[in-house]
Amino acid sequence: MASGAALQWLRKFHAKLKADLLRDNKRTVLTYSPIADWFANEDDVWVQFIRGVKDDLAWLALQFYDGGKFNWTTADVSHNG
């Protein structure tokens, strides 16, 4: 991702996935769930990719992580960092 080399692969993957899924089921829902860090800059791979396929997607769920600040071993979110 960081080098930008993944953009062409993502575009090919998406086109093939969409074609294969829609061939058998016209009601297929496509979603992606990349990490939010990959949207830091307007020229990042995922920003460019999503711009090109946004009309194909039902939703985009960005993942946010704390980068190791906490050890999330329970669902308790009562502590403040």
C-alpha positions, 0 to 999 in steps of 0.5 A: 500500500505505501508504495502505491503498487497495490492500486492496479491490483485492487482495481483488477481484483475488484473488477473480477470479484464484481463480475464473478459475483454478479454473474450468479447473483444480481443482488450481491452487495460489495463492501470493503473495510480498510484501515483508516490510516490508508486514507490519510492523504488524498493521493493514497491508494485506497482514496484513489481506489474508492473514488473509482469504485464508489458507485459499486459499493453498498458501504465502506466501513473504516477500521480504527485501531489504537495502535497498541495503546491499550490491550483490548481483551474485553468489551469494557470501554470505561477506561480513559487513555 
